[in-house]
């Protein structure tokens, strides 16, 4: 059984986050850009502010051996002018394909619904991201809509999946 721990991002995570946020192969698929050192520092500050503002954001994901294997969270975002809470994660290449994506996504959705009482979560991905599509299907998420997203000057089709919180009344 794959086990994970989620912990809050802090400035001491700079080198690990730099290894993710500056990895072209990981970042260009989902985020459409790589981050400079200054942007990584700014990203850490932004995440810490989101903990204060909303009570949640991205977390460092650690495996059962306390190795940092990626990041994951539910973040406030706007898609075509509408506010959503979005499930998002990045897993280091050497840990992909081991079931971590599903475990991370399940844990984040449970936290969003049980702890933060969010009415729904979305996930947005490029259609060619088959691995993430399989994970979203396992979670019971369904396609809500498609749109063309401007990601740092590149227009790319994105599929938005949605899952309603059936735990809240």
DSSP file (Angstrom, degrees, kcal/mol; ACC not computed):
  #  RESIDUE AA STRUCTURE BP1 BP2  ACC     N-H-->O    O-->H-N    N-H-->O    O-->H-N    TCO  KAPPA ALPHA  PHI   PSI    X-CA   Y-CA   Z-CA
    1    1 A X              0   0    0      0, 0.0     2,-0.4     0, 0.0     0, 0.0   0.000 360.0 360.0 360.0 130.8    0.0    0.0    0.0
    2    2 A X        -     0   0    0     97,-0.1     2,-0.4    96,-0.0    61,-0.0  -0.670 360.0-168.2 -80.9 130.1    1.3    3.4   -1.0
    3    3 A X        -     0   0    0     -2,-0.4    61,-0.6     2,-0.0     2,-0.3  -0.933   5.2-175.4-122.3 145.9    1.3    5.9    1.9
    4    4 A X  E     -A   63   0A   0     -2,-0.4     2,-0.4    59,-0.2    59,-0.2  -0.915  14.8-152.3-134.2 162.0    1.8    9.6    1.8
    5    5 A X  E     -A   62   0A   0     57,-2.2    57,-2.8    -2,-0.3     2,-0.5  -0.982  11.5-151.0-128.1 143.0    2.1   12.6    4.2
    6    6 A X  E     +A   61   0A   0     -2,-0.4     2,-0.3    55,-0.2    55,-0.2  -0.961  19.3 174.3-113.6 132.6    1.1   16.1    3.3
    7    7 A X  E     -A   60   0A   0     53,-2.1    53,-3.0    -2,-0.5    -2,-0.0  -0.975  36.3 -92.6-136.2 154.0    2.9   19.0    5.0
    8    8 A X  E     -A   59   0A   0     -2,-0.3     2,-0.2    51,-0.2    51,-0.2  -0.275  42.3-109.6 -64.9 146.0    2.8   22.8    4.6
    9    9 A X        +     0   0    0     49,-0.6     2,-0.3    35,-0.1    -1,-0.1  -0.515  42.3 175.4 -71.4 138.9    5.3   24.4    2.2
   10   10 A X    >   -     0   0    0     -2,-0.2     3,-2.5     1,-0.0     4,-0.1  -0.938  46.8 -96.5-141.0 166.4    7.9   26.6    3.9
   11   11 A X  G >  S+     0   0    0     -2,-0.3     3,-1.7     1,-0.3    33,-0.1   0.764 117.3  68.5 -56.6 -26.4   11.0   28.5    2.8
   12   12 A X  G 3  S+     0   0    0      1,-0.3     3,-0.4     2,-0.1    -1,-0.3   0.652  88.9  67.3 -67.2 -13.0   13.3   25.6    3.7
   13   13 A X  G <>  +     0   0    0     -3,-2.5     4,-3.0     1,-0.2     5,-0.3   0.345  67.8 110.2 -85.5   6.4   11.7   23.7    0.8
   14   14 A X  H <> S+     0   0    0     -3,-1.7     4,-3.0     1,-0.2     5,-0.2   0.898  75.8  46.5 -51.3 -51.3   13.2   26.1   -1.7
   15   15 A X  H  > S+     0   0    0     -3,-0.4     4,-1.8     1,-0.2    -1,-0.2   0.906 115.3  46.1 -64.1 -40.9   15.7   23.6   -3.2
   16   16 A X  H  > S+     0   0    0     -4,-0.2     4,-1.2     2,-0.2    -1,-0.2   0.944 115.1  46.6 -64.6 -46.4   13.1   20.8   -3.6
   17   17 A X  H  X S+     0   0    0     -4,-3.0     4,-3.5     1,-0.2     3,-0.3   0.880 109.4  55.1 -64.3 -37.0   10.6   23.2   -5.1
   18   18 A X  H  X S+     0   0    0     -4,-3.0     4,-1.6    -5,-0.3    -1,-0.2   0.899 103.3  56.0 -60.1 -40.4   13.2   24.5   -7.4
   19   19 A X  H  < S+     0   0    0     -4,-1.8    -1,-0.2    -5,-0.2    -2,-0.2   0.803 117.8  34.8 -64.8 -27.9   13.9   21.0   -8.6
   20   20 A X  H >< S+     0   0    0     -4,-1.2     3,-1.8    -3,-0.3     7,-0.3   0.915 118.5  46.8 -85.5 -53.7   10.2   20.7   -9.5
   21   21 A X  H 3< S+     0   0    0     -4,-3.5    14,-2.7     1,-0.3    -3,-0.2   0.603 115.8  46.7 -72.5 -11.7    9.3   24.2  -10.7
   22   22 A X  T 3< S+     0   0    0     -4,-1.6     2,-0.8    -5,-0.3    -1,-0.3   0.258  83.8 108.4-109.1  10.4   12.4   24.4  -12.9
   23   23 A X    <>  -     0   0    0     -3,-1.8     4,-2.9     1,-0.2     5,-0.3  -0.788  54.8-161.3 -90.5 108.6   11.9   21.0  -14.5
   24   24 A X  H  > S+     0   0    0     -2,-0.8     4,-2.5     1,-0.2     5,-0.3   0.892  87.0  54.8 -58.5 -43.5   10.8   21.6  -18.1
   25   25 A X  H  > S+     0   0    0      1,-0.2     4,-0.5     2,-0.2    -1,-0.2   0.901 117.0  36.2 -60.2 -42.1    9.4   18.1  -18.6
   26   26 A X  H  > S+     0   0    0     -3,-0.2     4,-1.0    -6,-0.2     5,-0.3   0.914 121.8  43.3 -74.6 -44.5    7.1   18.4  -15.6
   27   27 A X  H  X>S+     0   0    0     -4,-2.9     4,-2.3    -7,-0.3     5,-1.5   0.847 104.6  58.0 -78.8 -35.8    6.2   22.1  -15.8
   28   28 A X  H  <5S+     0   0    0     -4,-2.5    -1,-0.2    -5,-0.3    -3,-0.1   0.800 103.4  56.2 -69.6 -25.9    5.5   22.5  -19.5
   29   29 A X  H  <5S+     0   0    0     -4,-0.5    -1,-0.2    -5,-0.3    -2,-0.2   0.970 126.8  11.8 -66.7 -53.7    2.8   19.9  -19.5
   30   30 A X  H  <5S+     0   0    0     -4,-1.0    -2,-0.2     3,-0.1    -3,-0.1   0.836 138.2  29.8 -97.5 -36.2    0.6   21.3  -16.8
   31   31 A X  T  <5S-     0   0    0     -4,-2.3    -3,-0.2    -5,-0.3    -4,-0.1   0.601  86.2-135.3-107.5 -13.6    1.8   24.9  -16.1
   32   32 A X  S   <S+     0   0    0     -5,-1.5     2,-0.3    -8,-0.1    -4,-0.2   0.601  75.7  53.0  73.4  10.3    3.2   26.0  -19.4
   33   33 A X  S    S-     0   0    0     -6,-0.6     2,-0.3    -9,-0.1    -2,-0.2  -0.984  71.3-124.6-163.9 161.5    6.3   27.5  -18.0
   34   34 A X        -     0   0    0     -2,-0.3     2,-0.3   -12,-0.1   -12,-0.2  -0.854  33.6-121.1-109.7 154.9    9.3   27.0  -15.7
   35   35 A X        -     0   0    0    -14,-2.7     2,-0.1    -2,-0.3    -8,-0.0  -0.708  11.9-133.6-100.4 143.0   10.1   29.2  -12.8
   36   36 A X     >  -     0   0    0     -2,-0.3     4,-2.2     1,-0.1     5,-0.2  -0.364  38.9 -98.6 -77.7 169.9   13.2   31.3  -12.1
   37   37 A X  H  > S+     0   0    0      1,-0.2     4,-2.2     2,-0.2     5,-0.2   0.919 127.1  49.4 -56.3 -44.2   14.7   31.2   -8.6
   38   38 A X  H  > S+     0   0    0      1,-0.2     4,-2.3     2,-0.2    -1,-0.2   0.878 109.3  51.7 -64.8 -37.5   12.9   34.5   -7.7
   39   39 A X  H  > S+     0   0    0      2,-0.2     4,-2.4     1,-0.2    -1,-0.2   0.861 107.4  53.0 -67.8 -34.6    9.6   33.1   -9.0
   40   40 A X  H  X S+     0   0    0     -4,-2.2     4,-2.2     2,-0.2    -2,-0.2   0.936 110.2  47.8 -63.6 -45.8   10.1   30.0   -6.8
   41   41 A X  H  X S+     0   0    0     -4,-2.2     4,-1.9     1,-0.2    -2,-0.2   0.910 113.3  48.1 -60.6 -42.6   10.6   32.2   -3.8
   42   42 A X  H  X S+     0   0    0     -4,-2.3     4,-2.4     1,-0.2    -1,-0.2   0.870 108.4  54.6 -64.9 -37.2    7.5   34.2   -4.7
   43   43 A X  H  X S+     0   0    0     -4,-2.4     4,-2.5     2,-0.2    -2,-0.2   0.907 106.2  51.8 -63.4 -42.6    5.5   31.1   -5.2
   44   44 A X  H  X S+     0   0    0     -4,-2.2     4,-2.3     1,-0.2    -1,-0.2   0.928 111.0  47.7 -59.7 -45.7    6.4   29.9   -1.7
   45   45 A X  H  X S+     0   0    0     -4,-1.9     4,-2.1     1,-0.2    -2,-0.2   0.901 111.0  51.6 -62.4 -41.2    5.2   33.3   -0.2
   46   46 A X  H  X S+     0   0    0     -4,-2.4     4,-2.0     2,-0.2    -1,-0.2   0.910 110.1  48.8 -61.9 -43.3    2.0   33.0   -2.3
   47   47 A X  H  X S+     0   0    0     -4,-2.5     4,-1.6     1,-0.2    -2,-0.2   0.918 110.4  50.5 -64.6 -43.8    1.3   29.5   -1.0
   48   48 A X  H  X S+     0   0    0     -4,-2.3     4,-1.3     1,-0.2    -1,-0.2   0.869 109.5  51.4 -63.0 -36.1    1.9   30.6    2.6
   49   49 A X  H  X S+     0   0    0     -4,-2.1     4,-2.7     1,-0.2    -1,-0.2   0.874 105.3  56.2 -67.0 -36.8   -0.4   33.5    2.2
   50   50 A X  H  X>S+     0   0    0     -4,-2.0     4,-3.1     2,-0.2     5,-1.1   0.850 100.8  57.7 -65.6 -33.4   -3.1   31.2    0.8
   51   51 A X  H  X5S+     0   0    0     -4,-1.6     4,-0.9     4,-0.2    -1,-0.2   0.928 112.2  42.2 -58.2 -43.5   -2.9   29.1    4.0
   52   52 A X  H  <5S+     0   0    0     -4,-1.3    -2,-0.2     1,-0.2    -1,-0.2   0.916 120.0  42.4 -68.6 -43.4   -3.8   32.3    5.9
   53   53 A X  H  <5S+     0   0    0     -4,-2.7    -2,-0.2     1,-0.1    -3,-0.2   0.898 136.9   6.8 -72.6 -41.9   -6.5   33.4    3.5
   54   54 A X  H  <5S-     0   0    0     -4,-3.1    -3,-0.2     2,-0.3    -2,-0.2   0.627  90.6-117.3-119.2 -21.1   -8.2   30.1    2.8
   55   55 A X  S  <<S+     0   0    0     -5,-1.1     2,-0.3    -4,-0.9    -4,-0.2   0.423  89.6  56.3  91.6  -1.3   -6.7   27.5    5.2
   56   56 A X        +     0   0    0     -6,-0.7    -2,-0.3    -9,-0.0     2,-0.2  -0.973  47.2 130.0-155.1 163.7   -5.4   25.4    2.3
   57   57 A X        -     0   0    0     -2,-0.3    17,-1.1    15,-0.1     2,-0.2  -0.832  65.9 -17.3-178.3-142.3   -3.2   25.5   -0.8
   58   58 A X  E     - B   0  73A   0     -2,-0.2   -49,-0.6    15,-0.2     2,-0.3  -0.524  58.2-164.1 -81.0 153.8   -0.3   23.3   -2.0
   59   59 A X  E     -AB   8  72A   0     13,-2.5    13,-2.0    -2,-0.2     2,-0.4  -0.937  27.0-108.0-131.4 155.6    1.5   20.9    0.2
   60   60 A X  E     -AB   7  71A   0    -53,-3.0   -53,-2.1    -2,-0.3     2,-0.5  -0.741  35.9-142.6 -78.4 131.2    4.8   19.0    0.0
   61   61 A X  E     -AB   6  70A   0      9,-2.9     8,-2.9    -2,-0.4     9,-1.2  -0.874  19.8-173.5-100.6 125.5    3.9   15.3   -0.5
   62   62 A X  E     -AB   5  68A   0    -57,-2.8   -57,-2.2    -2,-0.5     6,-0.2  -0.916  14.9-135.8-117.5 145.0    6.2   12.9    1.2
   63   63 A X  E >   -A    4   0A   0      4,-2.1     3,-2.2    -2,-0.4   -59,-0.2  -0.195  44.4 -81.1 -85.7-174.8    6.2    9.1    0.9
   64   64 A X  T 3  S+     0   0    0    -61,-0.6   -60,-0.1     1,-0.3    -1,-0.1   0.677 131.8  55.5 -64.8 -17.4    6.5    6.5    3.7
   65   65 A X  T 3  S-     0   0    0      2,-0.1    -1,-0.3     0, 0.0     3,-0.1   0.222 119.3-110.7 -96.3  13.4   10.3    7.0    3.8
   66   66 A X    <   +     0   0    0     -3,-2.2     2,-0.4     1,-0.2    -2,-0.1   0.722  69.0 148.4  63.4  23.9    9.8   10.8    4.3
   67   67 A X        -     0   0    0      1,-0.0    -4,-2.1     2,-0.0     2,-0.6  -0.731  54.4-119.4 -84.5 135.9   11.2   11.6    0.8
   68   68 A X  E     +B   62   0A   0     -2,-0.4    -6,-0.3    -6,-0.2     3,-0.1  -0.672  40.6 168.6 -74.4 118.5    9.7   14.6   -0.8
   69   69 A X  E     -     0   0A   0     -8,-2.9    23,-3.1    -2,-0.6     2,-0.3   0.520  54.0 -49.2-112.2  -9.6    8.1   13.2   -4.0
   70   70 A X  E     -BC  61  91A   0     -9,-1.2    -9,-2.9    21,-0.3     2,-0.3  -0.989  55.4 -85.8 169.7-166.5    6.0   16.1   -5.2
   71   71 A X  E     +BC  60  90A   0     19,-2.3    19,-2.6    -2,-0.3     2,-0.3  -0.948  35.7 169.5-131.5 154.2    3.5   18.8   -4.4
   72   72 A X  E     +BC  59  89A   0    -13,-2.0   -13,-2.5    -2,-0.3     2,-0.3  -0.973   9.3 133.6-161.2 151.4   -0.3   18.7   -4.4
   73   73 A X  E     -BC  58  88A   0     15,-2.8    15,-2.6    -2,-0.3     2,-0.5  -0.991  49.6 -98.5-175.5 178.4   -3.1   20.9   -3.2
   74   74 A X  E     - C   0  87A   0    -17,-1.1     2,-0.3    -2,-0.3    13,-0.2  -0.994  45.7-175.7-116.8 124.8   -6.4   22.5   -3.8
   75   75 A X  E     - C   0  86A   0     11,-2.6    11,-3.4    -2,-0.5     2,-0.3  -0.904  29.7-111.6-126.3 148.6   -6.0   26.1   -4.9
   76   76 A X  E     + C   0  85A   0     -2,-0.3     2,-0.3     9,-0.2     9,-0.2  -0.622  50.4 158.3 -74.8 134.1   -8.4   28.9   -5.6
   77   77 A X  E     - C   0  84A   0      7,-2.7     7,-2.9    -2,-0.3     2,-0.4  -0.950  37.4-125.8-149.2 166.7   -8.4   29.8   -9.3
   78   78 A X  E     - C   0  83A   0     -2,-0.3     2,-0.5     5,-0.2     5,-0.2  -0.984  17.9-171.7-119.2 132.8  -10.5   31.5  -11.9
   79   79 A X  E >  S- C   0  82A   0      3,-2.6     3,-1.8    -2,-0.4    -2,-0.0  -0.981  79.0 -19.5-123.7 117.1  -11.4   29.7  -15.1
   80   80 A X  T 3  S-     0   0    0     -2,-0.5    -1,-0.1     1,-0.3     3,-0.1   0.873 129.7 -51.1  50.8  42.0  -13.1   31.9  -17.7
   81   81 A X  T 3  S+     0   0    0      1,-0.2     2,-0.4     0, 0.0    -1,-0.3   0.393 115.0 113.0  83.8  -3.1  -13.9   34.4  -15.0
   82   82 A X  E <   -C   79   0A   0     -3,-1.8    -3,-2.6     0, 0.0     2,-0.3  -0.877  66.4-124.0-106.3 134.6  -15.6   31.9  -12.6
   83   83 A X  E     +C   78   0A   0     -2,-0.4     2,-0.3    -5,-0.2    -5,-0.2  -0.556  38.1 166.6 -77.3 136.0  -14.0   31.1   -9.3
   84   84 A X  E     -C   77   0A   0     -7,-2.9    -7,-2.7    -2,-0.3     2,-0.6  -0.937  39.6-122.7-139.7 161.8  -13.2   27.4   -8.6
   85   85 A X  E     -C   76   0A   0     -2,-0.3    37,-2.4    35,-0.2     2,-0.4  -0.969  39.6-155.8-105.0 118.8  -11.2   25.3   -6.1
   86   86 A X  E     -Cd  75 122A   0    -11,-3.4   -11,-2.6    -2,-0.6     2,-0.4  -0.837  14.3-139.2-110.0 130.0   -8.8   23.3   -8.3
   87   87 A X  E     +C   74   0A   0     35,-3.4    37,-0.4    -2,-0.4     2,-0.3  -0.696  36.4 165.8 -77.0 129.8   -7.1   20.0   -7.5
   88   88 A X  E     +C   73   0A   0    -15,-2.6   -15,-2.8    -2,-0.4     2,-0.3  -0.997   9.3 164.1-150.1 146.4   -3.5   20.1   -8.7
   89   89 A X  E     -C   72   0A   0     -2,-0.3     2,-0.4   -17,-0.3   -17,-0.3  -0.990  19.6-158.3-158.4 155.3   -0.4   18.1   -8.2
   90   90 A X  E     -C   71   0A   0    -19,-2.6   -19,-2.3    -2,-0.3     2,-0.4  -0.990  13.1-163.7-136.5 129.6    3.1   17.4   -9.6
   91   91 A X  E     -C   70   0A   0     -2,-0.4   -21,-0.3   -21,-0.2     5,-0.1  -0.951  29.9-107.2-116.4 132.4    5.0   14.2   -8.9
   92   92 A X    >>  -     0   0    0    -23,-3.1     3,-2.1    -2,-0.4     4,-0.6  -0.254  34.9-114.3 -54.7 143.6    8.7   13.8   -9.5
   93   93 A X  G >4 S+     0   0    0      1,-0.3     3,-1.4     2,-0.2    -1,-0.1   0.849 112.9  58.1 -51.5 -43.9    9.3   11.6  -12.6
   94   94 A X  G 34 S+     0   0    0      1,-0.3    -1,-0.3     3,-0.0    -2,-0.1   0.636 109.2  46.3 -68.3 -11.3   11.0    8.8  -10.6
   95   95 A X  G X4 S+     0   0    0     -3,-2.1     3,-0.9   -26,-0.2     5,-0.5   0.420  87.9 109.7-107.4  -1.2    7.8    8.4   -8.5
   96   96 A X  T << S+     0   0    0     -3,-1.4    -4,-0.0    -4,-0.6    -3,-0.0  -0.414  72.8  30.6 -73.0 151.4    5.3    8.5  -11.3
   97   97 A X  T 3  S+     0   0    0     -2,-0.1    -1,-0.2     1,-0.0    -4,-0.0   0.595  91.8 100.1  79.7  11.1    3.5    5.3  -12.2
   98   98 A X  S <  S-     0   0    0     -3,-0.9    -2,-0.1   -96,-0.0   -96,-0.0   0.247 102.8 -96.8-111.9  10.7    3.6    3.9   -8.7
   99   99 A X  S  > S+     0   0    0     -4,-0.0     4,-1.8   -97,-0.0     5,-0.2   0.398  91.6 119.0  91.4  -3.3    0.0    4.8   -7.6
  100  100 A X  H  >  +     0   0    0     -5,-0.5     4,-3.1     1,-0.2     5,-0.3   0.890  67.8  59.5 -64.5 -39.2    1.0    8.1   -5.9
  101  101 A X  H  > S+     0   0    0      1,-0.2     4,-2.5     2,-0.2    -1,-0.2   0.920 108.1  44.4 -56.9 -46.2   -1.1   10.3   -8.1
  102  102 A X  H  > S+     0   0    0      2,-0.2     4,-2.7     1,-0.2    -1,-0.2   0.928 115.0  48.1 -64.0 -45.7   -4.3    8.5   -7.2
  103  103 A X  H  X S+     0   0    0     -4,-1.8     4,-2.3     2,-0.2    -2,-0.2   0.916 113.8  47.2 -62.6 -43.8   -3.5    8.5   -3.5
  104  104 A X  H  X S+     0   0    0     -4,-3.1     4,-2.5     2,-0.2     5,-0.2   0.945 113.7  47.2 -62.3 -49.1   -2.6   12.2   -3.5
  105  105 A X  H  X S+     0   0    0     -4,-2.5     4,-2.4    -5,-0.3     5,-0.2   0.914 112.6  49.5 -61.5 -44.2   -5.7   13.2   -5.4
  106  106 A X  H  X S+     0   0    0     -4,-2.7     4,-2.4     1,-0.2    -1,-0.2   0.928 112.4  47.7 -60.7 -45.6   -8.0   11.1   -3.1
  107  107 A X  H  X S+     0   0    0     -4,-2.3     4,-2.3     1,-0.2    -2,-0.2   0.911 112.5  48.6 -62.8 -43.3   -6.4   12.6    0.0
  108  108 A X  H  X S+     0   0    0     -4,-2.5     4,-2.5     2,-0.2    -1,-0.2   0.895 111.7  48.8 -66.3 -40.2   -6.7   16.2   -1.3
  109  109 A X  H  X S+     0   0    0     -4,-2.4     4,-2.3    -5,-0.2     5,-0.2   0.920 110.7  51.1 -65.5 -43.0  -10.4   15.7   -2.3
  110  110 A X  H  X>S+     0   0    0     -4,-2.4     4,-3.2    -5,-0.2     5,-0.6   0.922 112.0  47.0 -60.5 -43.5  -11.2   14.2    1.1
  111  111 A X  I  X>S+     0   0    0     -4,-2.3     5,-2.0     1,-0.2     4,-1.4   0.921 110.8  52.5 -62.1 -43.7   -9.6   17.2    2.8
  112  112 A X  I  <5S+     0   0    0     -4,-2.5     6,-2.7     3,-0.2    -2,-0.2   0.901 120.4  32.8 -59.2 -41.7  -11.4   19.6    0.5
  113  113 A X  I  <5S+     0   0    0     -4,-2.3     4,-0.4     4,-0.2    -2,-0.2   0.921 128.2  32.7 -84.1 -46.9  -14.7   18.1    1.3
  114  114 A X  I  <5S+     0   0    0     -4,-3.2    -3,-0.2    -5,-0.2    -2,-0.1   0.903 130.2  28.3 -81.7 -42.3  -14.4   16.9    4.9
  115  115 A X  I  <<S+     0   0    0     -4,-1.4    -3,-0.2    -5,-0.6    -4,-0.1   0.887 134.4  27.5 -88.0 -41.9  -12.1   19.5    6.4
  116  116 A X  S   <S-     0   0    0     -5,-2.0    -3,-0.2     2,-0.1    -4,-0.1   0.500  91.1-137.8-103.4  -4.9  -12.8   22.6    4.3
  117  117 A X        +     0   0    0     -4,-0.4    -4,-0.2    -6,-0.3     2,-0.2   0.822  34.0 176.8  54.2  38.0  -16.4   21.8    3.3
  118  118 A X        -     0   0    0     -6,-2.7    -1,-0.2     1,-0.1    50,-0.2  -0.490  31.7-137.1 -71.3 142.2  -15.9   22.9   -0.2
  119  119 A X  S    S-     0   0    0      1,-0.2    46,-3.0    -2,-0.2     2,-0.3   0.762  77.5 -14.0 -73.2 -23.4  -19.0   22.4   -2.4
  120  120 A X  E     - E   0 164A   0     44,-0.3     2,-0.3    -8,-0.1   -35,-0.2  -0.978  56.8-143.0-166.0 162.0  -17.0   21.0   -5.3
  121  121 A X  E     - E   0 163A   0     42,-2.2    42,-2.5    -2,-0.3     2,-0.3  -0.973  13.7-160.9-132.0 152.8  -13.5   20.7   -6.8
  122  122 A X  E     -dE  86 162A   0    -37,-2.4   -35,-3.4    -2,-0.3     2,-0.3  -0.826   4.2-159.7-122.1 165.2  -12.3   20.9  -10.4
  123  123 A X  E     - E   0 161A   0     38,-1.7    38,-3.3    -2,-0.3     2,-0.5  -0.981   7.1-158.4-140.5 138.9   -9.2   19.8  -12.2
  124  124 A X  E     + E   0 160A   0    -37,-0.4     2,-0.3    -2,-0.3    36,-0.2  -0.979  20.7 160.2-123.5 130.9   -8.1   21.1  -15.5
  125  125 A X  E     - E   0 159A   0     34,-2.2    34,-3.3    -2,-0.5     2,-0.3  -0.940  44.3-100.1-141.6 159.8   -5.7   19.2  -17.8
  126  126 A X    >   -     0   0    0     -2,-0.3     3,-2.2    32,-0.2    32,-0.2  -0.636  41.4-117.8 -76.8 143.2   -4.6   19.1  -21.4
  127  127 A X  T 3  S+     0   0    0     30,-0.4    -1,-0.1     1,-0.3     6,-0.1   0.785 110.6  62.1 -56.8 -30.0   -6.4   16.2  -23.2
  128  128 A X  T 3  S+     0   0    0      1,-0.2     2,-1.9     2,-0.1    -1,-0.3   0.534  74.5  98.2 -76.5  -4.0   -3.2   14.4  -23.9
  129  129 A X    <>  +     0   0    0     -3,-2.2     4,-2.0     1,-0.2    -1,-0.2  -0.551  47.9 166.9 -82.9  76.2   -2.4   13.9  -20.2
  130  130 A X  H  >  +     0   0    0     -2,-1.9     4,-2.3     1,-0.2    -1,-0.2   0.867  67.2  57.2 -62.8 -41.4   -3.8   10.4  -20.1
  131  131 A X  H  > S+     0   0    0      1,-0.2     4,-1.7    -3,-0.2    -1,-0.2   0.927 110.5  43.4 -59.7 -46.0   -2.4    9.4  -16.7
  132  132 A X  H  > S+     0   0    0      1,-0.2     4,-2.6     2,-0.2    -1,-0.2   0.873 109.8  56.8 -68.8 -35.7   -4.2   12.3  -15.0
  133  133 A X  H  X S+     0   0    0     -4,-2.0     4,-2.1     1,-0.2    -1,-0.2   0.911 106.6  50.3 -60.1 -41.0   -7.4   11.7  -16.9
  134  134 A X  H  X S+     0   0    0     -4,-2.3     4,-2.2     2,-0.2    -1,-0.2   0.900 110.5  49.7 -63.6 -41.0   -7.4    8.1  -15.5
  135  135 A X  H  X S+     0   0    0     -4,-1.7     4,-1.8     2,-0.2    -2,-0.2   0.928 110.4  49.2 -63.5 -45.3   -6.9    9.4  -12.0
  136  136 A X  H  <>S+     0   0    0     -4,-2.6     5,-2.3     1,-0.2     4,-0.4   0.876 110.1  51.5 -64.2 -37.0   -9.7   11.9  -12.4
  137  137 A X  H ><5S+     0   0    0     -4,-2.1     3,-1.3    -5,-0.2    -1,-0.2   0.915 107.3  53.1 -63.1 -43.2  -12.0    9.1  -13.7
  138  138 A X  H 3<5S+     0   0    0     -4,-2.2    -2,-0.2     1,-0.3    -1,-0.2   0.850 105.5  55.1 -60.2 -34.7  -11.1    6.9  -10.7
  139  139 A X  T 3<5S-     0   0    0     -4,-1.8    -1,-0.3    -5,-0.1    -2,-0.2   0.619 119.4-112.4 -73.2 -11.9  -12.1    9.8   -8.4
  140  140 A X  T < 5 +     0   0    0     -3,-1.3    -3,-0.2    -4,-0.4     2,-0.1   0.608  65.6 150.9  87.6  13.1  -15.5    9.9  -10.0
  141  141 A X      < -     0   0    0     -5,-2.3     2,-0.3    -6,-0.2    -1,-0.3  -0.489  28.6-156.8 -76.0 149.0  -14.9   13.3  -11.6
  142  142 A X  E     -F  162   0A   0     20,-2.1    20,-2.6    -2,-0.1     2,-0.2  -0.914  28.9 -88.8-127.3 156.4  -16.7   14.0  -14.9
  143  143 A X  E     +F  161   0A   0     -2,-0.3    18,-0.3    18,-0.2     3,-0.1  -0.436  39.4 177.1 -64.4 125.9  -16.0   16.4  -17.7
  144  144 A X  E     -     0   0A   0     16,-3.6     2,-0.3     1,-0.4    17,-0.2   0.837  60.2 -36.9 -96.8 -47.2  -17.6   19.7  -17.0
  145  145 A X  E     -F  160   0A   0     15,-1.4    15,-3.2     2,-0.0    -1,-0.4  -0.973  48.3-125.2-167.8 167.6  -16.4   21.7  -20.0
  146  146 A X  E     +F  159   0A   0     -2,-0.3     2,-0.3    13,-0.2    13,-0.2  -0.875  31.2 166.6-115.4 152.3  -13.5   22.3  -22.4
  147  147 A X  E     -F  158   0A   0     11,-2.1    11,-2.9    -2,-0.3     2,-0.6  -0.985  39.9-104.0-157.7 165.6  -11.9   25.6  -23.2
  148  148 A X  E     -F  157   0A   0     -2,-0.3     2,-0.4     9,-0.2     9,-0.2  -0.856  39.5-160.4 -94.7 122.5   -8.9   27.2  -24.8
  149  149 A X  E     -F  156   0A   0      7,-3.2     7,-2.7    -2,-0.6     2,-0.9  -0.870  16.3-137.4-109.9 134.6   -6.5   28.5  -22.2
  150  150 A X  E     -F  155   0A   0     -2,-0.4     2,-0.8     5,-0.2     5,-0.2  -0.813  25.0-176.7 -88.5 106.5   -3.8   31.0  -22.7
  151  151 A X  E >  S-F  154   0A   0      3,-3.4     3,-1.5    -2,-0.9    -2,-0.0  -0.852  71.1 -40.4-108.8  95.9   -0.8   29.6  -20.8
  152  152 A X  T 3  S-     0   0    0     -2,-0.8    -1,-0.2     1,-0.3     3,-0.1   0.899 125.1 -38.6  53.4  46.2    2.0   32.1  -21.0
  153  153 A X  T 3  S+     0   0    0      1,-0.2     2,-0.5     0, 0.0    -1,-0.3   0.324 118.1 108.0  90.8  -7.9    1.3   33.0  -24.6
  154  154 A X  E <   - F   0 151A   0     -3,-1.5    -3,-3.4  -122,-0.1     2,-0.6  -0.910  61.0-144.8-104.1 127.2    0.5   29.5  -25.7
  155  155 A X  E     + F   0 150A   0     -2,-0.5     2,-0.4    -5,-0.2    -5,-0.2  -0.814  30.4 170.2 -90.7 119.8   -3.2   28.7  -26.5
  156  156 A X  E     - F   0 149A   0     -7,-2.7    -7,-3.2    -2,-0.6     2,-0.2  -0.985  36.5-113.3-134.6 141.2   -4.0   25.1  -25.5
  157  157 A X  E     - F   0 148A   0     -2,-0.4   -30,-0.4    -9,-0.2     2,-0.4  -0.517  35.9-169.3 -69.0 136.2   -7.2   23.2  -25.1
  158  158 A X  E     - F   0 147A   0    -11,-2.9   -11,-2.1    -2,-0.2     2,-0.5  -0.976  15.6-144.7-127.9 144.4   -8.0   22.2  -21.5
  159  159 A X  E     -EF 125 146A   0    -34,-3.3   -34,-2.2    -2,-0.4     2,-0.6  -0.933  14.4-151.2-106.5 128.3  -10.6   19.8  -20.2
  160  160 A X  E     -EF 124 145A   0    -15,-3.2   -16,-3.6    -2,-0.5   -15,-1.4  -0.900  10.4-164.9-105.1 119.6  -12.2   20.8  -16.9
  161  161 A X  E     -EF 123 143A   0    -38,-3.3   -38,-1.7    -2,-0.6     2,-0.4  -0.718   5.2-159.8 -98.2 152.0  -13.4   18.0  -14.7
  162  162 A X  E     -EF 122 142A   0    -20,-2.6   -20,-2.1    -2,-0.3     2,-0.4  -0.987  12.7-172.6-136.0 143.3  -15.7   18.5  -11.7
  163  163 A X  E     -E  121   0A   0    -42,-2.5   -42,-2.2    -2,-0.4     2,-0.2  -0.983  18.5-142.9-134.8 125.0  -16.6   16.6   -8.6
  164  164 A X  E     -E  120   0A   0     -2,-0.4     2,-0.8   -44,-0.2   -44,-0.3  -0.582  21.3-117.0 -83.8 146.7  -19.5   17.7   -6.3
  165  165 A X        +     0   0    0    -46,-3.0     3,-0.2    -2,-0.2    -1,-0.1  -0.763  31.9 177.5 -82.2 109.2  -19.2   17.3   -2.5
  166  166 A X  S    S+     0   0    0     -2,-0.8    -1,-0.2     1,-0.2   -47,-0.1   0.430  71.1  72.5 -91.6   0.7  -22.0   14.9   -1.6
  167  167 A X  S    S+     0   0    0    -48,-0.0     2,-0.2    -3,-0.0    -1,-0.2   0.771  87.0  70.2 -83.4 -27.9  -20.9   15.0    2.1
  168  168 A X              0   0    0     -3,-0.2   -54,-0.0   -50,-0.2   -55,-0.0  -0.569 360.0 360.0 -92.7 156.0  -22.3   18.5    2.7
  169  169 A X              0   0    0     -2,-0.2    -1,-0.1     0, 0.0    -3,-0.0   0.438 360.0 360.0-100.1 360.0  -25.9   19.4    2.9
